[in-house]
Amino acid sequence: MSQPLHLEPIPFITLPNWVKAAAQCGFNIEPVFRDAGIEMDLIHLESATVSAPLLQKVMEACVARTRHSAQHFPFVLGETFAFDYLPDIDTFLATSPTLRDGLRVFDWVRELINPMIQVRLAERGDEAHLLLTLAGSAEPTPNPYFSETTFASIIKFGRRLLGAAVPFHRLCFRHAAPPHRAAYDAYFGVPVLFEQPEHLLAFDRALLDRPLEGAFPALHKQAEYRVEQRLARLPPRPDAAGAGGALVAAIEQAFAAQPALLGQGIERMAAVLKLHPRTMQRRLQDADQRYADLQDRARFRLASRWLQDGQQDIETISERLGFSDRRSFTRAFTRWSGASPSVFRGKDRPDS
């Protein structure tokens, strides 16, 4: 049984990626766009939108054109995806100090590229899971194409950041094995399971905080600022999830600009954002977010940066992040990173 489709118009800033993927698969996508009534206007690409049913129709047409070839269009679309018209996101990702830090890109993808796609991190024992939710997916999707494309892109960027030989544990899909099931193993190079409770990519949790070779703090911060400025110029979305995404970005920006907010409670943050605390809580709940999780994420990001800078002692960092004492900070940081603040900083002495 087919699911209700997301009704909000989807930004179509990815149009050039579709063109490139079609060319790589050996066909011209222009007739597909023309038959679907999609305007091909690069001059106004940043304001172009497409409906979800229309986008699904285009995807199905593209898949049909590659059905008897060695290429599967959703895989190629994910592989060729690039932030061509959002270079600041690409810079932010390429200069991330850790994978955990880079995962913020998924919030921006939802805001700027496709509100149908939500990817969130879950840490379960020794594994990290990137969980994919597609809008309206209370039941398995009638076809697997958008989940295929999303994971093809996630794995591409993961290998770009962590190295081509990164040992992903498994890739899980909620849908049943499709007729082209053999193509999954050949393409992903990862154990693939079907009819699972969640769409997810599983990998070693320790990879989240492994220092990345491309880390470039100054450029990373500049890119983050430019993306936040772009988000601030967006008109508000009518849907709760979109509003929640913008609220999450505003909270994270406030923490970064005023770290003292980390120790002042949700009521103070609500006052800074000119919201009633209950309104802020409700919007976060609608977006499947918890204030405590945002607080922890901001604390870990700032603590990691300040520890690496080496300009503040651990007592000072603990106080600036709103912890009651150094011991509480040490316990929290060890839980987040798997190492105490002293070890993370590179000191030999044990941390009390």
PyMOL commands that set and color helices and strands:
alter all, ss='L'
color gray80, all
select helices_A, chain A and resi 15-24+30-36+45-47+52-66+73-80+87-94+99-102+105-112+145-162+181-188+205-209+217-232+240-257+259-263+265-272+277-286+291-309+314-320+326-337+341-345
alter helices_A, ss='H'
color red, helices_A
select strands_A, chain A and resi 10-11+49-50+117-124+127-134+170-172+192-193+199-204
alter strands_A, ss='S'
color yellow, strands_A
deselect
rebuild
show_as cartoon
